[in-house]
Each structure stands twice: as C-alpha cells, then as structure tokens.
Amino acid sequence: MHRQGEPAQLLALARTGADRHQVGHARWKFLTWCADSDIPEVRQLAVTVDRWWPESEAFIDTGHSNAKSEGINRVIKLVARNAFGLRNATNQRLRTRCVITRRARGHLRTAQL
C-alpha cells in the first residue's frame, strides 16, 4: 500500500469536513516534514505555504478555489501579449503605458492604434 506524503495528506482534507484541529495537526506535520528536509526547495515550499495559509485553509474548508478564473486571466494576458508581438511582459507594460499616456494627452487617436 502506498503511503501519501505530507503535502498530499494536507490537501486530501479538502471537502472532507475535517475540523480545525485535524487541519491544524496536518499543517503542523507538513511544516515539520519540510523543516526536517535537507532540500532547500522543500524548505522554501514551507515558507510559501505558510505565507498563503489563509487561502489554502479556505480551500481545505470549502473545497473551492479561484483556479479557473486565474487560468482564464493567464490565457487572456498571453493572447494580449502575442497580439502585439511582445513576448516580454515588461515590454508589454511599457508599450501599454506609452499608448495610454499619449492618448490621454491627445497625441494619438484610437484609429491610429
């Protein structure tokens, strides 16, 4: 029989109706597992999970997340960047600022874009 690792055990509590004590204990086990690791990325994972704990706890309590809307937003941004031929998000922001600033000053008309 395959035993789940600590991260999977914590997320497996989603939609189970686990009480705060069970969730808190699973969180403690996960963070302890990470702290005992010799792998720097695993320790960083603990820091990230701890930082995002309110959101993670909400998912465990409700079983709901905003993953679908985040995925849609990612696709929209990707399509917008590709439409302008800009693969670099920084260049896209700079171009957007230039266009908005010029338009606000009245130097460019929408038809010119």
matplotlib code that plots the C-alpha trace (Angstrom):
import matplotlib.pyplot as plt

x = [0.0, 1.3, 1.5, 0.7, 3.4, 2.7, 1.7, -0.9, -2.3, -2.9, -4.7, -6.6, -8.5, -10.3, -14.1, -13.9, -15.4, -12.3, -12.3, -9.8, -7.8, -7.3, -6.4, -4.0, -2.4, -1.9, -0.4, 2.0, 3.1, 3.6, 5.7, 7.7, 8.3, 9.6, 11.8, 13.4, 14.2, 17.8, 16.4, 16.3, 13.3, 11.2, 12.1, 11.1, 7.8, 7.1, 7.6, 5.3, 2.6, 2.8, 2.6, -0.5, -2.1, -5.3, -6.1, -5.1, -7.2, -10.2, -9.7, -9.5, -12.6, -14.8, -13.2, -13.5, -10.6, -10.2, -8.1, -10.5, -10.6, -6.8, -6.3, -8.6, -6.7, -3.4, -4.8, -6.1, -2.7, -0.9, -3.2, -2.9, 1.0, 1.0, -1.4, 1.2, 4.1, 5.5, 6.8, 8.2, 5.7, 7.9, 7.9, 4.1, 3.6, 5.9, 4.1, 0.7, 1.9, 3.2, -0.1, -2.2, -0.1, -0.1, -3.8, -4.5, -2.5, -4.5, -1.5, -2.9, -6.4, -7.8, -8.0, -4.1, -3.8]
y = [0.0, 3.4, 6.0, 9.6, 12.2, 15.1, 17.6, 15.2, 14.4, 18.1, 18.7, 15.4, 17.0, 19.3, 18.6, 16.1, 18.2, 18.0, 20.1, 22.9, 20.5, 17.9, 20.6, 22.3, 19.0, 18.1, 21.6, 21.1, 17.7, 19.2, 22.1, 19.8, 17.5, 20.4, 21.7, 18.3, 18.2, 18.8, 20.1, 23.9, 23.9, 21.9, 24.4, 27.2, 25.4, 25.5, 29.3, 29.7, 27.5, 29.4, 32.7, 31.6, 29.7, 31.7, 30.9, 27.3, 26.9, 28.4, 25.8, 23.0, 24.3, 24.9, 22.9, 25.9, 27.9, 30.6, 28.4, 28.6, 32.4, 32.6, 30.3, 32.4, 35.6, 33.9, 33.0, 36.5, 38.0, 35.6, 36.3, 40.1, 39.8, 37.7, 40.1, 42.9, 40.5, 41.2, 38.1, 40.1, 41.2, 44.2, 45.5, 45.0, 47.1, 49.8, 49.8, 50.0, 52.9, 54.8, 54.3, 55.3, 58.3, 59.6, 59.0, 60.9, 63.8, 63.8, 63.0, 59.7, 58.9, 55.4, 55.0, 55.2, 52.2]
z = [0.0, -1.0, 1.8, 0.9, 1.6, 4.0, 1.3, -0.2, 3.3, 4.0, 0.7, 1.0, 3.9, 1.3, 1.1, 4.0, 6.7, 8.8, 11.9, 12.7, 15.0, 12.2, 9.7, 12.2, 13.0, 9.3, 8.7, 11.6, 10.3, 6.8, 8.1, 10.3, 7.4, 5.3, 8.1, 8.5, 4.8, 3.6, 0.3, 0.1, -2.3, 0.2, 3.0, 0.6, -0.1, 3.6, 3.6, 0.6, 2.1, 5.4, 3.6, 1.6, 4.5, 4.8, 1.1, 1.5, 4.6, 2.8, 0.0, 2.6, 4.4, 1.3, -1.5, -3.7, -5.4, -8.0, -10.2, -13.2, -13.2, -12.7, -15.7, -17.8, -16.8, -17.7, -21.2, -21.7, -20.9, -23.1, -26.0, -25.5, -25.4, -28.6, -30.3, -30.0, -30.8, -27.3, -25.5, -22.6, -20.0, -19.1, -22.7, -22.9, -19.8, -21.2, -24.6, -22.8, -20.7, -23.8, -25.7, -22.7, -21.9, -25.5, -25.8, -22.6, -23.9, -27.2, -29.4, -30.6, -31.8, -31.3, -35.1, -35.2, -32.9]

ax = plt.figure().add_subplot(projection="3d")
ax.plot(x, y, z, "-o")
ax.set_aspect("equal")
plt.show()
